[in-house]
Amino acid sequence: MTKFTPIESEFATSEDAAAHDAWFRAKVEKALSSTTPGIPHDQVMADMQAIIERARKR
């Protein structure tokens, strides 16, 4: 994974960075305003543990 200093960007232009920022903010807003039930933390952790165990077996 590439690490960038505060003055570097992974985007080619400031317009690309602004477009990504707008897209990301819209996704977060949509998630925050969603009325669908969330997934309990314990279920998420169990699902992730199952993924890790499957990967270890490979």
DSSP file (Angstrom, degrees, kcal/mol; ACC not computed):
  #  RESIDUE AA STRUCTURE BP1 BP2  ACC     N-H-->O    O-->H-N    N-H-->O    O-->H-N    TCO  KAPPA ALPHA  PHI   PSI    X-CA   Y-CA   Z-CA
    1    1 A M              0   0    0      0, 0.0     2,-0.3     0, 0.0     0, 0.0   0.000 360.0 360.0 360.0 131.3    0.0    0.0    0.0
    2    2 A T        -     0   0    0      8,-0.0     2,-0.5     1,-0.0     8,-0.0  -0.601 360.0-150.8 -79.1 132.7    1.4    3.4   -1.0
    3    3 A K        -     0   0    0     -2,-0.3     2,-0.4     0, 0.0    -1,-0.0  -0.895  10.8-156.3-104.8 135.6    1.7    5.9    1.8
    4    4 A F        -     0   0    0     -2,-0.5     6,-0.1     4,-0.1     5,-0.0  -0.847  13.5-126.2-110.9 144.9    1.4    9.6    0.8
    5    5 A T    >   -     0   0    0     -2,-0.4     3,-2.0     1,-0.1    -1,-0.0  -0.400  41.6 -96.2 -77.0 166.3    2.7   12.6    2.7
    6    6 A P  T 3  S+     0   0    0      0, 0.0    -1,-0.1     0, 0.0    -2,-0.0   0.739 126.2  51.0 -58.4 -21.4    0.2   15.3    3.5
    7    7 A I  T 3  S+     0   0    0      2,-0.0     2,-0.2     0, 0.0    -3,-0.0   0.503 100.2  77.2 -95.8  -2.5    1.2   17.3    0.4
    8    8 A E    <   -     0   0    0     -3,-2.0     2,-0.3     2,-0.0    -4,-0.1  -0.663  62.2-162.3-100.9 161.6    0.8   14.3   -2.0
    9    9 A S        -     0   0    0     -2,-0.2    -4,-0.1     2,-0.1    -2,-0.0  -0.988  27.6-138.2-141.2 149.8   -2.4   12.9   -3.3
   10   10 A E  S    S+     0   0    0     -2,-0.3     2,-0.3    -6,-0.1    -1,-0.1   0.520  84.9  87.5 -80.9  -5.1   -3.5    9.7   -4.9
   11   11 A F  S    S-     0   0    0      1,-0.1    -2,-0.1     2,-0.0     3,-0.0  -0.732  74.7-139.8 -99.6 144.9   -5.6   11.7   -7.4
   12   12 A A  S    S+     0   0    0     -2,-0.3     2,-0.3     1,-0.1    -1,-0.1   0.847  85.2  17.0 -70.2 -34.5   -4.2   13.1  -10.7
   13   13 A T  S  > S-     0   0    0      1,-0.1     4,-1.9     0, 0.0     5,-0.1  -0.896  75.2-115.1-135.5 164.0   -6.1   16.4  -10.3
   14   14 A S  H  > S+     0   0    0     -2,-0.3     4,-2.4     1,-0.2     5,-0.2   0.808 118.0  58.8 -67.6 -28.0   -7.8   18.4   -7.7
   15   15 A E  H  > S+     0   0    0      2,-0.2     4,-2.5     1,-0.2    -1,-0.2   0.903 104.4  49.8 -65.8 -40.8  -11.0   17.9   -9.6
   16   16 A D  H  > S+     0   0    0      2,-0.2     4,-2.3     1,-0.2    -2,-0.2   0.914 111.7  48.7 -62.3 -42.6  -10.6   14.1   -9.3
   17   17 A A  H  X S+     0   0    0     -4,-1.9     4,-2.4     1,-0.2    -2,-0.2   0.911 112.0  48.4 -64.0 -42.4  -10.0   14.6   -5.5
   18   18 A A  H  X S+     0   0    0     -4,-2.4     4,-2.4     2,-0.2    -2,-0.2   0.889 110.7  51.1 -65.6 -39.6  -13.1   16.8   -5.2
   19   19 A A  H  X S+     0   0    0     -4,-2.5     4,-2.4     2,-0.2    -2,-0.2   0.910 111.6  47.3 -64.8 -41.6  -15.2   14.3   -7.2
   20   20 A H  H  X S+     0   0    0     -4,-2.3     4,-2.9     2,-0.2     5,-0.2   0.921 111.2  51.5 -65.0 -43.0  -14.1   11.4   -5.0
   21   21 A D  H  X S+     0   0    0     -4,-2.4     4,-2.6     1,-0.2    -2,-0.2   0.913 111.0  47.7 -60.0 -43.8  -14.8   13.5   -1.9
   22   22 A A  H  X S+     0   0    0     -4,-2.4     4,-2.1     2,-0.2    -1,-0.2   0.914 113.0  48.6 -64.2 -43.0  -18.3   14.3   -3.1
   23   23 A W  H  X S+     0   0    0     -4,-2.4     4,-2.1     2,-0.2    -2,-0.2   0.933 113.3  47.2 -61.5 -46.5  -19.0   10.7   -3.9
   24   24 A F  H  X S+     0   0    0     -4,-2.9     4,-2.3     1,-0.2    -2,-0.2   0.919 111.3  50.1 -63.7 -44.4  -17.7    9.5   -0.5
   25   25 A R  H  X S+     0   0    0     -4,-2.6     4,-2.6    -5,-0.2    -1,-0.2   0.881 109.6  52.0 -62.1 -37.9  -19.7   12.1    1.4
   26   26 A A  H  X S+     0   0    0     -4,-2.1     4,-2.5     2,-0.2    -1,-0.2   0.903 109.1  50.1 -64.8 -41.0  -22.9   11.1   -0.5
   27   27 A K  H  X S+     0   0    0     -4,-2.1     4,-2.2     2,-0.2    -2,-0.2   0.914 112.2  47.4 -62.6 -42.8  -22.3    7.5    0.4
   28   28 A V  H  X S+     0   0    0     -4,-2.3     4,-2.8     2,-0.2     5,-0.2   0.931 111.8  49.8 -65.3 -45.3  -21.8    8.4    4.1
   29   29 A E  H  X S+     0   0    0     -4,-2.6     4,-2.0     1,-0.2    -2,-0.2   0.919 110.7  50.2 -58.7 -44.4  -25.0   10.6    4.1
   30   30 A K  H  X S+     0   0    0     -4,-2.5     4,-0.6     1,-0.2    -1,-0.2   0.919 112.4  47.1 -60.8 -43.8  -27.0    7.8    2.5
   31   31 A A  H >< S+     0   0    0     -4,-2.2     3,-0.7     1,-0.2    -2,-0.2   0.908 112.0  49.9 -64.6 -42.2  -25.8    5.3    5.1
   32   32 A L  H 3< S+     0   0    0     -4,-2.8    -1,-0.2     1,-0.2    -2,-0.2   0.828 114.0  44.8 -67.4 -30.9  -26.4    7.6    8.0
   33   33 A S  H 3< S+     0   0    0     -4,-2.0    -1,-0.2    -5,-0.2    -2,-0.2   0.474  87.0 119.9 -92.5  -1.4  -30.0    8.4    6.8
   34   34 A S    <<  -     0   0    0     -3,-0.7    -3,-0.0    -4,-0.6    -4,-0.0  -0.331  48.2-161.8 -65.3 142.3  -30.8    4.7    6.1
   35   35 A T        +     0   0    0      2,-0.1    -1,-0.1    -2,-0.0     3,-0.1   0.382  54.9 114.1-104.0   1.5  -33.7    3.2    8.0
   36   36 A T  S    S-     0   0    0      1,-0.1    -2,-0.0     0, 0.0     2,-0.0  -0.459  80.5 -95.1 -70.5 146.7  -32.7   -0.4    7.3
   37   37 A P        -     0   0    0      0, 0.0    -1,-0.1     0, 0.0    -2,-0.1  -0.317  40.6-123.4 -64.0 143.0  -31.7   -2.3   10.4
   38   38 A G        -     0   0    0     -3,-0.1    -3,-0.0     1,-0.1     3,-0.0  -0.264  24.0-104.2 -77.4 170.4  -28.0   -2.4   11.1
   39   39 A I        -     0   0    0     -2,-0.0    -1,-0.1     1,-0.0     5,-0.1  -0.862  40.0-112.7 -97.2 127.1  -26.0   -5.5   11.6
   40   40 A P    >>  -     0   0    0      0, 0.0     4,-2.1     0, 0.0     3,-0.6  -0.268  21.5-121.5 -59.6 144.6  -25.1   -6.3   15.2
   41   41 A H  H 3> S+     0   0    0      1,-0.3     4,-2.7     2,-0.2     5,-0.2   0.887 111.5  55.5 -53.6 -45.4  -21.4   -6.0   16.0
   42   42 A D  H 3> S+     0   0    0      1,-0.2     4,-2.1     2,-0.2    -1,-0.3   0.865 107.7  49.5 -60.1 -36.6  -21.2   -9.6   17.2
   43   43 A Q  H <> S+     0   0    0     -3,-0.6     4,-2.5     2,-0.2    -1,-0.2   0.913 110.6  49.3 -68.9 -42.5  -22.6  -10.8   13.9
   44   44 A V  H  X S+     0   0    0     -4,-2.1     4,-2.5     1,-0.2    -2,-0.2   0.927 112.1  48.8 -61.2 -44.6  -20.1   -8.7   11.9
   45   45 A M  H  X S+     0   0    0     -4,-2.7     4,-2.4     1,-0.2    -1,-0.2   0.895 111.2  49.4 -64.4 -40.0  -17.2  -10.0   14.0
   46   46 A A  H  X S+     0   0    0     -4,-2.1     4,-2.0    -5,-0.2    -1,-0.2   0.913 111.5  49.4 -64.9 -42.3  -18.4  -13.6   13.6
   47   47 A D  H  X S+     0   0    0     -4,-2.5     4,-1.8     1,-0.2    -2,-0.2   0.915 112.3  47.6 -62.3 -43.4  -18.6  -13.1    9.8
   48   48 A M  H  X S+     0   0    0     -4,-2.5     4,-2.5     1,-0.2    -2,-0.2   0.890 109.4  53.4 -66.6 -39.2  -15.1  -11.6    9.6
   49   49 A Q  H  X S+     0   0    0     -4,-2.4     4,-2.6     1,-0.2    -1,-0.2   0.896 107.4  51.9 -62.8 -39.3  -13.7  -14.4   11.8
   50   50 A A  H  X S+     0   0    0     -4,-2.0     4,-2.2     2,-0.2    -1,-0.2   0.895 109.5  49.8 -63.6 -39.7  -15.1  -17.0    9.4
   51   51 A I  H  X S+     0   0    0     -4,-1.8     4,-2.1     2,-0.2    -2,-0.2   0.920 111.4  48.9 -63.7 -43.8  -13.5  -15.1    6.4
   52   52 A I  H  X S+     0   0    0     -4,-2.5     4,-2.3     1,-0.2    -2,-0.2   0.920 110.8  50.2 -62.4 -44.0  -10.2  -15.1    8.2
   53   53 A E  H  X S+     0   0    0     -4,-2.6     4,-1.6     1,-0.2    -1,-0.2   0.903 109.8  50.4 -63.5 -41.5  -10.4  -18.8    9.0
   54   54 A R  H  X S+     0   0    0     -4,-2.2     4,-0.6     1,-0.2    -1,-0.2   0.902 111.0  49.6 -62.2 -40.1  -11.2  -19.7    5.4
   55   55 A A  H >< S+     0   0    0     -4,-2.1     3,-0.8     1,-0.2    -2,-0.2   0.883 107.4  54.2 -67.1 -38.1   -8.2  -17.6    4.2
   56   56 A R  H 3< S+     0   0    0     -4,-2.3    -1,-0.2     1,-0.2    -2,-0.2   0.853 103.4  56.8 -63.6 -33.9   -5.9  -19.3    6.7
   57   57 A K  H 3<        0   0    0     -4,-1.6    -1,-0.2     1,-0.3    -2,-0.2   0.687 360.0 360.0 -73.0 -17.3   -6.9  -22.7    5.4
   58   58 A R    <<        0   0    0     -3,-0.8    -1,-0.3    -4,-0.6    -2,-0.2   0.476 360.0 360.0 -78.4 360.0   -5.8  -21.8    1.9
